[in-house]
Amino acid sequence: MTERSEPQKPPMDSADKRSPQFGGLDEFLRRLDESGLIGSGLGGTGISGLLPKRVNADPQNVEKGLAQLVLTLIELLRQLMERQAVRRMEGGTLTDDEIERLGQTFMLLEKRMEELKKSFGLEGKDLNIDLGPLGKLL
């Protein structure tokens, strides 16, 4: 019985790990612009006109964006929990004490959410993220 072996590739040295044609991302983008393959329809700006030169990492904007994301998730969960509580209430599976506690909890959560939105300069509409073709989240 003969054993089949896969053809072995020659070991790659560090010089082979990067294409000799392009020295890095900047060089790649420059050559892509010069090729004219991407520039059509962009008003002559090419691909470099689409990419920012720097990432806007302003700490204030990052903090506000993170707060917006977290508060959106909390609002989504709050709405889901409220709907479930209403279903259980209508189904008769909650006692009067449970209904009262749930009502108080949701009111406190809503109050705290308003405080947090105000502290980050957000409004209710800011938490309704646009999901593109799926529509608005909330």
C-alpha positions in Angstrom: 0.0 0.0 0.0 1.4 3.4 -1.0 0.9 6.5 1.1 -0.3 9.7 -0.7 1.4 12.8 0.5 0.4 16.3 -0.2 2.9 18.3 -2.2 4.9 20.4 0.2 5.2 24.1 -0.3 8.5 25.7 0.2 8.8 27.5 3.5 7.9 31.2 3.4 10.6 33.6 4.5 9.7 37.0 5.9 10.3 38.7 2.6 7.6 36.6 1.0 4.9 37.6 3.5 4.2 40.9 1.8 3.5 41.4 -1.8 6.5 42.9 -3.5 4.1 45.1 -5.6 2.8 47.1 -2.7 4.7 48.4 0.3 1.8 49.0 2.6 -1.8 50.2 2.7 -0.9 53.8 1.7 1.0 52.6 -1.3 -1.8 50.2 -2.2 -4.4 53.0 -2.1 -2.1 55.4 -4.1 -1.7 52.8 -6.8 -5.4 52.0 -6.8 -6.2 55.7 -7.2 -3.7 55.9 -10.1 -5.2 52.8 -11.8 -8.5 54.7 -12.4 -10.4 51.5 -11.5 -12.1 53.2 -8.5 -12.0 56.9 -9.4 -14.9 56.8 -11.9 -18.1 58.3 -10.5 -16.4 59.9 -7.5 -15.8 63.2 -9.0 -12.1 62.6 -9.6 -11.5 62.1 -5.9 -10.7 58.4 -6.2 -10.8 56.1 -3.2 -8.8 58.3 -1.0 -11.6 60.9 -1.1 -13.9 58.3 0.5 -11.6 57.4 3.4 -10.9 59.7 6.3 -7.3 60.7 6.9 -7.9 60.3 10.6 -10.3 58.6 12.8 -12.4 61.0 15.0 -11.6 59.6 18.4 -12.7 62.6 20.4 -13.3 61.2 24.0 -16.5 63.2 24.4 -18.0 61.8 21.2 -16.9 58.2 22.0 -18.4 58.5 25.5 -21.7 59.9 24.1 -21.8 57.2 21.4 -21.2 54.4 23.9 -23.9 55.9 26.3 -26.3 56.0 23.3 -25.6 52.4 22.5 -26.0 51.1 26.1 -29.1 53.2 26.7 -30.6 51.9 23.5 -30.1 48.3 24.6 -31.6 49.1 28.0 -34.6 50.7 26.4 -35.1 47.8 24.1 -35.0 45.4 27.1 -37.3 47.6 29.1 -39.9 47.6 26.4 -39.6 43.8 26.0 -40.0 43.3 29.7 -43.0 45.6 29.9 -44.7 43.7 27.1 -44.1 40.4 28.8 -45.5 41.9 32.1 -48.6 43.1 30.3 -49.1 39.6 28.7 -48.7 37.9 32.1 -51.1 40.5 33.7 -53.7 39.9 31.0 -53.2 36.1 31.3 -53.9 36.3 35.1 -50.5 34.8 36.1 -49.5 37.7 38.3 -50.7 38.6 41.8 -51.7 42.1 42.7 -48.5 42.5 44.7 -46.4 41.4 41.7 -48.3 43.8 39.5 -47.6 46.7 41.9 -43.9 45.9 42.2 -43.5 45.6 38.4 -45.3 49.0 38.0 -43.0 50.7 40.5 -39.9 49.1 39.0 -40.8 50.3 35.5 -41.5 53.8 36.7 -38.1 53.9 38.5 -36.3 52.6 35.5 -38.0 55.2 33.3 -37.1 58.0 35.7 -33.4 56.8 35.8 -33.3 56.5 32.0 -34.5 60.1 31.7 -31.8 61.2 34.0 -29.1 59.4 32.1 -30.3 60.7 28.7 -30.3 64.2 30.1 -26.7 63.8 31.5 -25.4 62.6 28.1 -27.5 65.1 26.1 -29.6 62.5 24.5 -33.3 62.4 23.7 -35.7 59.5 23.2 -35.4 59.7 19.4 -31.6 59.3 19.7 -32.2 55.8 21.1 -34.2 54.6 18.1 -31.3 53.4 15.9 -31.9 53.1 12.2 -31.2 49.5 11.1 -31.3 50.4 7.4 -33.6 48.1 5.4 -35.0 46.6 8.6 -36.3 50.0 9.8 -36.0 51.6 13.2 -35.1 49.5 16.2 -37.7 50.8 18.6 
